[in-house]
Amino acid sequence: MSQVQVQHNWNADQWDWPLQHNDGVVRIHNTPEKFEVGLDASFFTPKEIDVKIAGNNLLIHCKHEERTDQFGTITREISRTYHLPSDVDAQTIHSHLTRNGVLKIAASKKH
C-alpha cells in the first residue's frame, strides 16, 4: 500500500470547526447580554456530544463509534475549545441540538 502526503493550509481564516464548509454555520455571538456559539453537529446524536466548562474554557467534544455504510466504515470525532470572555456567567451555560443538527451553546453575562 502506498502513502500519499496530505497538505492542509492551517490559516485561521480557513479552519475553525471541521464540519464548517465555509457556510456560516459556525457562529459566535458575544453581546453585552449573552455569549452564544452555534456549530454544525449534524453527524452526531445528543448522546454523542459532550459540552463542559474547565476554568475559563468551553470544551466541546463530539464522537461516534465506527459505523458501516454502503462505502465502508467511518468514525468521527471532533474536539474544540473556546476561551470564554471574562464576563460570561459559566453557571448559566446550556446547550441544545436543533432538529437540523446545529449545536447551540449559550450563557448569560455577569452583571
N, CA, C and O atoms as a Tinker XYZ file with bonds, in Angstrom:
   444  protein
     1  N      0.857000   -1.167000    0.000000    73     2
     2  CA     0.000000    0.000000    0.000000    64     1     3
     3  C      0.903000    1.230000    0.000000    63     2     4     5
     4  O      1.809000    1.330000    0.827000    81     3
     5  N      0.666000    2.163000   -0.917000    73     3     6
     6  CA     1.458000    3.384000   -0.960000    64     5     7
     7  C      0.780000    4.464000   -0.120000    63     6     8     9
     8  O     -0.431000    4.431000    0.097000    81     7
     9  N      1.578000    5.413000    0.344000    73     7    10
    10  CA     1.059000    6.507000    1.141000    64     9    11
    11  C      1.110000    7.785000    0.330000    63    10    12    13
    12  O      2.019000    7.997000   -0.472000    81    11
    13  N      0.117000    8.635000    0.553000    73    11    14
    14  CA     0.047000    9.928000   -0.105000    64    13    15
    15  C      0.093000   10.994000    0.966000    63    14    16    17
    16  O     -0.687000   10.960000    1.918000    81    15
    17  N      1.007000   11.946000    0.816000    73    15    18
    18  CA     1.099000   13.020000    1.792000    64    17    19
    19  C     -0.068000   13.984000    1.607000    63    18    20    21
    20  O     -0.395000   14.361000    0.482000    81    19
    21  N     -0.689000   14.377000    2.703000    73    19    22
    22  CA    -1.828000   15.293000    2.670000    64    21    23
    23  C     -1.345000   16.675000    3.067000    63    22    24    25
    24  O     -0.655000   16.832000    4.074000    81    23
    25  N     -1.700000   17.662000    2.289000    73    23    26
    26  CA    -1.357000   19.051000    2.576000    64    25    27
    27  C     -2.599000   19.775000    3.093000    63    26    28    29
    28  O     -3.715000   19.493000    2.655000    81    27
    29  N     -2.403000   20.700000    4.016000    73    27    30
    30  CA    -3.518000   21.499000    4.518000    64    29    31
    31  C     -3.010000   22.877000    4.882000    63    30    32    33
    32  O     -1.930000   23.018000    5.456000    81    31
    33  N     -3.781000   23.887000    4.551000    73    31    34
    34  CA    -3.463000   25.250000    4.925000    64    33    35
    35  C     -4.102000   25.525000    6.286000    63    34    36    37
    36  O     -5.328000   25.559000    6.391000    81    35
    37  N     -3.308000   25.718000    7.309000    73    35    38
    38  CA    -3.805000   25.871000    8.679000    64    37    39
    39  C     -4.109000   27.310000    9.053000    63    38    40    41
    40  O     -4.215000   27.613000   10.241000    81    39
    41  N     -4.252000   28.201000    8.096000    73    39    42
    42  CA    -4.599000   29.588000    8.409000    64    41    43
    43  C     -5.935000   29.637000    9.136000    63    42    44    45
    44  O     -6.878000   28.937000    8.766000    81    43
    45  N     -6.009000   30.466000   10.170000    73    43    46
    46  CA    -7.217000   30.543000   10.996000    64    45    47
    47  C     -8.438000   30.980000   10.195000    63    46    48    49
    48  O     -9.561000   30.640000   10.566000    81    47
    49  N     -8.251000   31.721000    9.111000    73    47    50
    50  CA    -9.408000   32.156000    8.346000    64    49    51
    51  C    -10.042000   31.011000    7.557000    63    50    52    53
    52  O    -11.136000   31.170000    7.015000    81    51
    53  N     -9.376000   29.871000    7.486000    73    51    54
    54  CA    -9.925000   28.740000    6.763000    64    53    55
    55  C    -10.290000   27.569000    7.661000    63    54    56    57
    56  O    -10.899000   26.613000    7.180000    81    55
    57  N     -9.952000   27.599000    8.913000    73    55    58
    58  CA   -10.128000   26.425000    9.767000    64    57    59
    59  C    -10.655000   26.826000   11.134000    63    58    60    61
    60  O     -9.962000   27.504000   11.892000    81    59
    61  N    -11.859000   26.418000   11.450000    73    59    62
    62  CA   -12.396000   26.666000   12.777000    64    61    63
    63  C    -13.044000   25.408000   13.319000    63    62    64    65
    64  O    -12.650000   24.913000   14.375000    81    63
    65  N    -14.014000   24.896000   12.626000    73    63    66
    66  CA   -14.757000   23.709000   13.042000    64    65    67
    67  C    -14.756000   22.760000   11.865000    63    66    68    69
    68  O    -15.122000   23.168000   10.762000    81    67
    69  N    -14.363000   21.511000   12.049000    73    67    70
    70  CA   -14.159000   20.619000   10.902000    64    69    71
    71  C    -15.335000   20.454000    9.948000    63    70    72    73
    72  O    -15.120000   20.141000    8.777000    81    71
    73  N    -16.553000   20.651000   10.396000    73    71    74
    74  CA   -17.706000   20.465000    9.522000    64    73    75
    75  C    -18.245000   21.778000    8.978000    63    74    76    77
    76  O    -19.367000   21.830000    8.475000    81    75
    77  N    -17.449000   22.842000    9.077000    73    75    78
    78  CA   -17.942000   24.175000    8.743000    64    77    79
    79  C    -18.271000   24.364000    7.266000    63    78    80    81
    80  O    -19.310000   24.947000    6.958000    81    79
    81  N    -17.451000   23.908000    6.358000    73    79    82
    82  CA   -17.674000   24.040000    4.912000    64    81    83
    83  C    -17.813000   25.493000    4.461000    63    82    84    85
    84  O    -18.378000   25.747000    3.397000    81    83
    85  N    -17.315000   26.449000    5.238000    73    83    86
    86  CA   -17.417000   27.880000    4.920000    64    85    87
    87  C    -18.848000   28.312000    4.621000    63    86    88    89
    88  O    -19.073000   29.194000    3.792000    81    87
    89  N    -19.815000   27.691000    5.297000    73    87    90
    90  CA   -21.215000   28.015000    5.048000    64    89    91
    91  C    -21.829000   28.891000    6.138000    63    90    92    93
    92  O    -23.040000   29.116000    6.139000    81    91
    93  N    -21.018000   29.380000    7.053000    73    91    94
    94  CA   -21.526000   30.265000    8.080000    64    93    95
    95  C    -22.217000   29.559000    9.221000    63    94    96    97
    96  O    -22.834000   30.219000   10.057000    81    95
    97  N    -22.138000   28.229000    9.292000    73    95    98
    98  CA   -22.810000   27.512000   10.373000    64    97    99
    99  C    -22.147000   27.793000   11.713000    63    98   100   101
   100  O    -22.825000   27.871000   12.737000    81    99
   101  N    -20.820000   27.945000   11.715000    73    99   102
   102  CA   -20.143000   28.276000   12.967000    64   101   103
   103  C    -20.367000   29.753000   13.227000    63   102   104   105
   104  O    -19.948000   30.611000   12.450000    81   103
   105  N    -21.033000   30.030000   14.333000    73   103   106
   106  CA   -21.312000   31.422000   14.683000    64   105   107
   107  C    -20.999000   31.642000   16.152000    63   106   108   109
   108  O    -21.359000   30.839000   17.014000    81   107
   109  N    -20.328000   32.738000   16.411000    73   107   110
   110  CA   -20.067000   33.143000   17.785000    64   109   111
   111  C    -20.637000   34.544000   17.947000    63   110   112   113
   112  O    -20.251000   35.468000   17.232000    81   111
   113  N    -21.553000   34.691000   18.889000    73   111   114
   114  CA   -22.134000   35.992000   19.201000    64   113   115
   115  C    -21.750000   36.330000   20.634000    63   114   116   117
   116  O    -22.019000   35.564000   21.559000    81   115
   117  N    -21.131000   37.462000   20.803000    73   115   118
   118  CA   -20.726000   37.921000   22.125000    64   117   119
   119  C    -21.261000   39.333000   22.298000    63   118   120   121
   120  O    -20.632000   40.304000   21.874000    81   119
   121  N    -22.427000   39.439000   22.924000    73   119   122
   122  CA   -23.068000   40.734000   23.132000    64   121   123
   123  C    -23.000000   41.078000   24.619000    63   122   124   125
   124  O    -22.587000   40.240000   25.420000    81   123
   125  N    -23.393000   42.278000   24.999000    73   123   126
   126  CA   -23.407000   42.620000   26.435000    64   125   127
   127  C    -24.367000   41.753000   27.250000    63   126   128   129
   128  O    -24.211000   41.642000   28.466000    81   127
   129  N    -25.356000   41.138000   26.600000    73   127   130
   130  CA   -26.348000   40.330000   27.312000    64   129   131
   131  C    -26.025000   38.846000   27.347000    63   130   132   133
   132  O    -26.340000   38.167000   28.324000    81   131
   133  N    -25.384000   38.319000   26.264000    73   131   134
   134  CA   -25.160000   36.877000   26.220000    64   133   135
   135  C    -23.955000   36.521000   25.354000    63   134   136   137
   136  O    -23.465000   37.321000   24.557000    81   135
   137  N    -23.501000   35.286000   25.549000    73   135   138
   138  CA   -22.458000   34.667000   24.729000    64   137   139
   139  C    -23.087000   33.432000   24.116000    63   138   140   141
   140  O    -23.692000   32.630000   24.827000    81   139
   141  N    -22.953000   33.262000   22.794000    73   139   142
   142  CA   -23.594000   32.130000   22.134000    64   141   143
   143  C    -22.695000   31.596000   21.025000    63   142   144   145
   144  O    -22.092000   32.357000   20.269000    81   143
   145  N    -22.620000   30.259000   20.947000    73   143   146
   146  CA   -21.871000   29.576000   19.897000    64   145   147
   147  C    -22.846000   28.640000   19.194000    63   146   148   149
   148  O    -23.648000   27.971000   19.845000    81   147
   149  N    -22.779000   28.592000   17.875000    73   147   150
   150  CA   -23.577000   27.656000   17.083000    64   149   151
   151  C    -22.663000   26.869000   16.172000    63   150   152   153
   152  O    -21.888000   27.458000   15.419000    81   151
   153  N    -22.737000   25.542000   16.223000    73   151   154
   154  CA   -21.839000   24.672000   15.464000    64   153   155
   155  C    -22.620000   23.587000   14.731000    63   154   156   157
   156  O    -23.641000   23.109000   15.226000    81   155
   157  N    -22.145000   23.202000   13.563000    73   155   158
   158  CA   -22.753000   22.100000   12.827000    64   157   159
   159  C    -22.353000   20.788000   13.495000    63   158   160   161
   160  O    -21.183000   20.407000   13.478000    81   159
   161  N    -23.317000   20.109000   14.074000    73   159   162
   162  CA   -23.082000   18.806000   14.712000    64   161   163
   163  C    -24.047000   17.776000   14.141000    63   162   164   165
   164  O    -24.475000   16.860000   14.842000    81   163
   165  N    -24.387000   17.931000   12.861000    73   163   166
   166  CA   -25.429000   17.112000   12.252000    64   165   167
   167  C    -25.075000   15.633000   12.154000    63   166   168   169
   168  O    -25.966000   14.804000   11.968000    81   167
   169  N    -23.805000   15.282000   12.273000    73   167   170
   170  CA   -23.417000   13.874000   12.200000    64   169   171
   171  C    -23.478000   13.181000   13.565000    63   170   172   173
   172  O    -23.147000   12.000000   13.671000    81   171
   173  N    -23.896000   13.898000   14.602000    73   171   174
   174  CA   -23.870000   13.360000   15.957000    64   173   175
   175  C    -25.251000   13.420000   16.598000    63   174   176   177
   176  O    -26.055000   14.298000   16.284000    81   175
   177  N    -25.516000   12.478000   17.500000    73   175   178
   178  CA   -26.741000   12.493000   18.292000    64   177   179
   179  C    -26.445000   13.225000   19.601000    63   178   180   181
   180  O    -25.277000   13.407000   19.945000    81   179
   181  N    -27.471000   13.645000   20.336000    73   179   182
   182  CA   -27.211000   14.326000   21.606000    64   181   183
   183  C    -26.351000   13.507000   22.572000    63   182   184   185
   184  O    -25.560000   14.082000   23.320000    81   183
   185  N    -26.487000   12.186000   22.570000    73   183   186
   186  CA   -25.687000   11.340000   23.462000    64   185   187
   187  C    -24.217000   11.305000   23.081000    63   186   188   189
   188  O    -23.376000   10.926000   23.896000    81   187
   189  N    -23.895000   11.697000   21.848000    73   187   190
   190  CA   -22.517000   11.669000   21.364000    64   189   191
   191  C    -21.814000   13.021000   21.502000    63   190   192   193
   192  O    -20.675000   13.182000   21.062000    81   191
   193  N    -22.499000   13.992000   22.117000    73   191   194
   194  CA   -21.963000   15.348000   22.263000    64   193   195
   195  C    -21.757000   15.642000   23.741000    63   194   196   197
   196  O    -22.649000   15.437000   24.564000    81   195
   197  N    -20.555000   16.132000   24.062000    73   195   198
   198  CA   -20.215000   16.470000   25.440000    64   197   199
   199  C    -19.786000   17.931000   25.485000    63   198   200   201
   200  O    -18.874000   18.336000   24.764000    81   199
   201  N    -20.439000   18.717000   26.325000    73   199   202
   202  CA   -20.114000   20.133000   26.493000    64   201   203
   203  C    -19.755000   20.339000   27.960000    63   202   204   205
   204  O    -20.538000   20.010000   28.851000    81   203
   205  N    -18.553000   20.892000   28.205000    73   203   206
   206  CA   -18.078000   21.100000   29.574000    64   205   207
   207  C    -17.433000   22.472000   29.709000    63   206   208   209
   208  O    -17.047000   23.103000   28.726000    81   207
   209  N    -17.332000   22.907000   30.946000    73   207   210
   210  CA   -16.592000   24.114000   31.291000    64   209   211
   211  C    -15.398000   23.680000   32.127000    63   210   212   213
   212  O    -15.546000   22.923000   33.086000    81   211
   213  N    -14.213000   24.162000   31.761000    73   211   214
   214  CA   -12.988000   23.903000   32.534000    64   213   215
   215  C    -12.280000   25.237000   32.697000    63   214   216   217
   216  O    -11.666000   25.749000   31.761000    81   215
   217  N    -12.374000   25.789000   33.894000    73   215   218
   218  CA   -11.795000   27.112000   34.117000    64   217   219
   219  C    -12.508000   28.136000   33.269000    63   218   220   221
   220  O    -13.723000   28.297000   33.381000    81   219
   221  N    -11.767000   28.837000   32.416000    73   219   222
   222  CA   -12.347000   29.846000   31.524000    64   221   223
   223  C    -12.565000   29.315000   30.115000    63   222   224   225
   224  O    -12.671000   30.095000   29.169000    81   223
   225  N    -12.632000   28.004000   29.970000    73   223   226
   226  CA   -12.751000   27.407000   28.640000    64   225   227
   227  C    -14.037000   26.604000   28.488000    63   226   228   229
   228  O    -14.483000   25.920000   29.409000    81   227
   229  N    -14.614000   26.709000   27.302000    73   227   230
   230  CA   -15.756000   25.903000   26.898000    64   229   231
   231  C    -15.202000   24.762000   26.063000    63   230   232   233
   232  O    -14.599000   24.997000   25.016000    81   231
   233  N    -15.400000   23.523000   26.513000    73   231   234
   234  CA   -14.875000   22.343000   25.832000    64   233   235
   235  C    -16.021000   21.616000   25.146000    63   234   236   237
   236  O    -17.029000   21.293000   25.774000    81   235
   237  N    -15.860000   21.362000   23.856000    73   235   238
   238  CA   -16.878000   20.659000   23.082000    64   237   239
   239  C    -16.226000   19.417000   22.486000    63   238   240   241
   240  O    -15.190000   19.504000   21.827000    81   239
   241  N    -16.843000   18.262000   22.724000    73   239   242
   242  CA   -16.294000   17.013000   22.196000    64   241   243
   243  C    -17.450000   16.208000   21.612000    63   242   244   245
   244  O    -18.440000   15.942000   22.293000    81   243
   245  N    -17.314000   15.826000   20.355000    73   243   246
   246  CA   -18.323000   15.025000   19.671000    64   245   247
   247  C    -17.639000   13.774000   19.138000    63   246   248   249
   248  O    -16.574000   13.851000   18.526000    81   247
   249  N    -18.260000   12.618000   19.375000    73   247   250
   250  CA   -17.658000   11.376000   18.899000    64   249   251
   251  C    -18.734000   10.333000   18.691000    63   250   252   253
   252  O    -19.628000   10.162000   19.520000    81   251
   253  N    -18.634000    9.635000   17.565000    73   251   254
   254  CA   -19.455000    8.442000   17.423000    64   253   255
   255  C    -18.561000    7.281000   17.006000    63   254   256   257
   256  O    -17.566000    7.444000   16.300000    81   255
   257  N    -18.954000    6.125000   17.466000    73   255   258
   258  CA   -18.175000    4.917000   17.211000    64   257   259
   259  C    -18.248000    4.545000   15.733000    63   258   260   261
   260  O    -19.001000    5.146000   14.966000    81   259
   261  N    -17.486000    3.585000   15.358000    73   259   262
   262  CA   -17.426000    3.133000   13.972000    64   261   263
   263  C    -18.802000    2.715000   13.473000    63   262   264   265
   264  O    -19.533000    1.982000   14.138000    81   263
   265  N    -19.131000    3.202000   12.283000    73   263   266
   266  CA   -20.393000    2.854000   11.634000    64   265   267
   267  C    -20.094000    2.356000   10.232000    63   266   268   269
   268  O    -19.088000    2.733000    9.630000    81   267
   269  N    -20.963000    1.518000    9.722000    73   267   270
   270  CA   -20.795000    0.976000    8.381000    64   269   271
   271  C    -21.895000    1.519000    7.479000    63   270   272   273
   272  O    -23.066000    1.555000    7.857000    81   271
   273  N    -21.500000    1.942000    6.279000    73   271   274
   274  CA   -22.475000    2.336000    5.267000    64   273   275
   275  C    -22.123000    1.636000    3.957000    63   274   276   277
   276  O    -21.287000    0.733000    3.946000    81   275
   277  N    -22.746000    2.040000    2.867000    73   275   278
   278  CA   -22.527000    1.345000    1.594000    64   277   279
   279  C    -21.106000    1.503000    1.058000    63   278   280   281
   280  O    -20.702000    0.750000    0.171000    81   279
   281  N    -20.335000    2.470000    1.578000    73   279   282
   282  CA   -18.982000    2.713000    1.099000    64   281   283
   283  C    -17.905000    2.089000    1.979000    63   282   284   285
   284  O    -16.755000    1.974000    1.556000    81   283
   285  N    -18.260000    1.686000    3.191000    73   283   286
   286  CA   -17.282000    1.124000    4.124000    64   285   287
   287  C    -17.613000    1.536000    5.540000    63   286   288   289
   288  O    -18.780000    1.564000    5.930000    81   287
   289  N    -16.587000    1.857000    6.312000    73   287   290
   290  CA   -16.801000    2.243000    7.704000    64   289   291
   291  C    -16.278000    3.655000    7.939000    63   290   292   293
   292  O    -15.402000    4.146000    7.227000    81   291
   293  N    -16.840000    4.286000    8.954000    73   291   294
   294  CA   -16.436000    5.652000    9.298000    64   293   295
   295  C    -16.546000    5.852000   10.800000    63   294   296   297
   296  O    -17.450000    5.324000   11.448000    81   295
   297  N    -15.616000    6.618000   11.340000    73   295   298
   298  CA   -15.644000    7.068000   12.726000    64   297   299
   299  C    -15.410000    8.563000   12.705000    63   298   300   301
   300  O    -14.534000    9.042000   11.985000    81   299
   301  N    -16.174000    9.306000   13.481000    73   299   302
   302  CA   -15.983000   10.755000   13.554000    64   301   303
   303  C    -15.734000   11.159000   15.000000    63   302   304   305
   304  O    -16.361000   10.647000   15.927000    81   303
   305  N    -14.791000   12.100000   15.168000    73   303   306
   306  CA   -14.508000   12.657000   16.489000    64   305   307
   307  C    -13.984000   14.066000   16.291000    63   306   308   309
   308  O    -13.049000   14.293000   15.522000    81   307
   309  N    -14.598000   15.016000   16.996000    73   307   310
   310  CA   -14.211000   16.415000   16.900000    64   309   311
   311  C    -14.116000   16.982000   18.310000    63   310   312   313
   312  O    -14.982000   16.728000   19.148000    81   311
   313  N    -13.065000   17.750000   18.569000    73   311   314
   314  CA   -12.922000   18.464000   19.836000    64   313   315
   315  C    -12.609000   19.915000   19.523000    63   314   316   317
   316  O    -11.851000   20.210000   18.599000    81   315
   317  N    -13.196000   20.818000   20.294000    73   315   318
   318  CA   -12.942000   22.239000   20.116000    64   317   319
   319  C    -13.005000   22.906000   21.482000    63   318   320   321
   320  O    -13.859000   22.573000   22.305000    81   319
   321  N    -12.103000   23.843000   21.719000    73   319   322
   322  CA   -12.085000   24.616000   22.954000    64   321   323
   323  C    -12.202000   26.087000   22.605000    63   322   324   325
   324  O    -11.480000   26.586000   21.742000    81   323
   325  N    -13.110000   26.781000   23.275000    73   323   326
   326  CA   -13.258000   28.225000   23.126000    64   325   327
   327  C    -12.935000   28.866000   24.464000    63   326   328   329
   328  O    -13.403000   28.406000   25.505000    81   327
   329  N    -12.136000   29.925000   24.441000    73   327   330
   330  CA   -11.865000   30.690000   25.655000    64   329   331
   331  C    -13.073000   31.583000   25.915000    63   330   332   333
   332  O    -13.472000   32.362000   25.048000    81   331
   333  N    -13.650000   31.472000   27.099000    73   331   334
   334  CA   -14.830000   32.267000   27.431000    64   333   335
   335  C    -14.424000   33.686000   27.817000    63   334   336   337
   336  O    -13.436000   33.876000   28.526000    81   335
   337  N    -15.166000   34.668000   27.363000    73   335   338
   338  CA   -14.913000   36.036000   27.815000    64   337   339
   339  C    -15.072000   36.122000   29.333000    63   338   340   341
   340  O    -15.847000   35.363000   29.915000    81   339
   341  N    -14.360000   37.019000   29.964000    73   339   342
   342  CA   -14.353000   37.105000   31.436000    64   341   343
   343  C    -15.711000   37.469000   32.020000    63   342   344   345
   344  O    -15.958000   37.198000   33.195000    81   343
   345  N    -16.605000   38.078000   31.230000    73   343   346
   346  CA   -17.911000   38.472000   31.759000    64   345   347
   347  C    -19.003000   37.422000   31.567000    63   346   348   349
   348  O    -20.170000   37.703000   31.840000    81   347
   349  N    -18.651000   36.215000   31.102000    73   347   350
   350  CA   -19.636000   35.141000   30.939000    64   349   351
   351  C    -19.895000   34.481000   32.291000    63   350   352   353
   352  O    -18.962000   34.150000   33.023000    81   351
   353  N    -21.172000   34.296000   32.609000    73   351   354
   354  CA   -21.563000   33.584000   33.828000    64   353   355
   355  C    -21.616000   32.091000   33.499000    63   354   356   357
   356  O    -22.600000   31.604000   32.943000    81   355
   357  N    -20.550000   31.374000   33.849000    73   355   358
   358  CA   -20.430000   29.948000   33.497000    64   357   359
   359  C    -21.554000   29.103000   34.094000    63   358   360   361
   360  O    -21.864000   28.033000   33.570000    81   359
   361  N    -22.165000   29.566000   35.176000    73   359   362
   362  CA   -23.258000   28.816000   35.800000    64   361   363
   363  C    -24.515000   28.780000   34.932000    63   362   364   365
   364  O    -25.401000   27.956000   35.157000    81   363
   365  N    -24.595000   29.670000   33.941000    73   363   366
   366  CA   -25.803000   29.746000   33.115000    64   365   367
   367  C    -25.647000   29.052000   31.763000    63   366   368   369
   368  O    -26.572000   29.089000   30.951000    81   367
   369  N    -24.511000   28.426000   31.503000    73   367   370
   370  CA   -24.292000   27.798000   30.201000    64   369   371
   371  C    -25.236000   26.614000   30.009000    63   370   372   373
   372  O    -25.390000   25.767000   30.889000    81   371
   373  N    -25.856000   26.580000   28.845000    73   371   374
   374  CA   -26.719000   25.464000   28.463000    64   373   375
   375  C    -26.533000   25.193000   26.973000    63   374   376   377
   376  O    -26.146000   26.080000   26.212000    81   375
   377  N    -26.814000   23.959000   26.573000    73   375   378
   378  CA   -26.645000   23.590000   25.166000    64   377   379
   379  C    -27.902000   22.888000   24.670000    63   378   380   381
   380  O    -28.673000   22.319000   25.444000    81   379
   381  N    -28.082000   22.948000   23.349000    73   379   382
   382  CA   -29.254000   22.362000   22.719000    64   381   383
   383  C    -28.891000   21.978000   21.291000    63   382   384   385
   384  O    -28.253000   22.757000   20.584000    81   383
   385  N    -29.290000   20.791000   20.862000    73   383   386
   386  CA   -29.087000   20.347000   19.488000    64   385   387
   387  C    -30.402000   20.532000   18.738000    63   386   388   389
   388  O    -31.408000   19.904000   19.071000    81   387
   389  N    -30.390000   21.402000   17.717000    73   387   390
   390  CA   -31.617000   21.675000   16.966000    64   389   391
   391  C    -31.946000   20.502000   16.040000    63   390   392   393
   392  O    -31.123000   19.610000   15.838000    81   391
   393  N    -33.129000   20.515000   15.493000    73   391   394
   394  CA   -33.560000   19.445000   14.579000    64   393   395
   395  C    -32.687000   19.354000   13.338000    63   394   396   397
   396  O    -32.515000   18.271000   12.778000    81   395
   397  N    -32.132000   20.488000   12.899000    73   395   398
   398  CA   -31.283000   20.455000   11.704000    64   397   399
   399  C    -29.805000   20.270000   12.052000    63   398   400   401
   400  O    -28.942000   20.487000   11.201000    81   399
   401  N    -29.502000   19.869000   13.295000    73   399   402
   402  CA   -28.153000   19.476000   13.662000    64   401   403
   403  C    -27.217000   20.580000   14.091000    63   402   404   405
   404  O    -26.003000   20.379000   14.117000    81   403
   405  N    -27.747000   21.744000   14.429000    73   403   406
   406  CA   -26.893000   22.822000   14.916000    64   405   407
   407  C    -26.836000   22.739000   16.442000    63   406   408   409
   408  O    -27.867000   22.779000   17.115000    81   407
   409  N    -25.623000   22.624000   16.976000    73   407   410
   410  CA   -25.413000   22.631000   18.414000    64   409   411
   411  C    -25.329000   24.078000   18.867000    63   410   412   413
   412  O    -24.414000   24.801000   18.474000    81   411
   413  N    -26.274000   24.502000   19.689000    73   411   414
   414  CA   -26.291000   25.877000   20.195000    64   413   415
   415  C    -25.919000   25.846000   21.672000    63   414   416   417
   416  O    -26.517000   25.122000   22.468000    81   415
   417  N    -24.918000   26.648000   22.016000    73   415   418
   418  CA   -24.451000   26.759000   23.394000    64   417   419
   419  C    -24.551000   28.232000   23.763000    63   418   420   421
   420  O    -24.026000   29.087000   23.049000    81   419
   421  N    -25.218000   28.534000   24.868000    73   419   422
   422  CA   -25.420000   29.924000   25.253000    64   421   423
   423  C    -25.225000   30.112000   26.746000    63   422   424   425
   424  O    -25.401000   29.185000   27.536000    81   423
   425  N    -24.860000   31.330000   27.115000    73   423   426
   426  CA   -24.707000   31.703000   28.520000    64   425   427
   427  C    -25.024000   33.183000   28.679000    63   426   428   429
   428  O    -24.842000   33.982000   27.761000    81   427
   429  N    -25.498000   33.520000   29.860000    73   427   430
   430  CA   -25.757000   34.926000   30.189000    64   429   431
   431  C    -24.449000   35.583000   30.615000    63   430   432   433
   432  O    -23.450000   34.915000   30.880000    81   431
   433  N    -24.486000   36.887000   30.672000    73   431   434
   434  CA   -23.325000   37.649000   31.131000    64   433   435
   435  C    -23.498000   37.996000   32.608000    63   434   436   437
   436  O    -24.619000   38.097000   33.107000    81   435
   437  N    -22.381000   38.176000   33.293000    73   435   438
   438  CA   -22.390000   38.597000   34.693000    64   437   439
   439  C    -22.820000   40.066000   34.750000    63   438   440   441
   440  O    -22.476000   40.869000   33.883000    81   439
   441  N    -23.566000   40.382000   35.774000    73   439   442
   442  CA   -23.991000   41.790000   35.945000    64   441   443
   443  C    -23.607000   42.294000   37.294000    63   442   444
   444  O    -23.877000   43.450000   37.621000    81   443
